[in-house]
């Protein structure tokens, strides 16, 4: 039997809607190996946001994008500075899951370095969760049973590495159940949130992100 014939129609439909997502051009998306034990069917995407060049015209509003441009001062390797990374995983169990409250579950992860002032903000976790909720609402991505954890990661170097400056990262692990197998808006909302974590400003009203070819 053809392997494709064994894939549930609902999951095939979900994969098709992922391909329709119009994500921001600053975001680099690529398919990565999906976890094999979380669900009978799964697909995973890795994402990274790189620092815009000094002449790009993009004005960062906070966080790593602002720090990268301030430190780069026009050097040739500006584009190699990673601002944020993330993973977007779509799980499907045709028999449904009581824990998910549905047949699909979206599991996400985002990590970005913060400015010290933001990293020490006691409300940081609440702000990170608010970004997620607002992104889903702005893209009209219906969901339920959402949950997540925001973590601050403090890195300090010692000994031969003591000359490295300390850093504070924010990590957000979140999952939710989409209301249907159409997950286009969910991927677009999540991609916007990755860019928010990276410190990039939101797109102006009326401006639509152009689809970016995913790397193989």
Protein Blocks (a to p, Z undefined) as FASTA:
>chain_A
ZZklmpcfklmmmmmmmmmpccdfkbccddddddfklpmbdcddddddddddfklopacf
bhjllmmmmmnnopaklmmpcfbdcdddddddfkopfklopabdcdddddddddfklmmp
mklmmmmmmmmmmmmmmnopacehiacdddddddddehjllmpccddddddddddddfbf
blklmmmmmmmmmmmmnopacddehiacddddddZZ
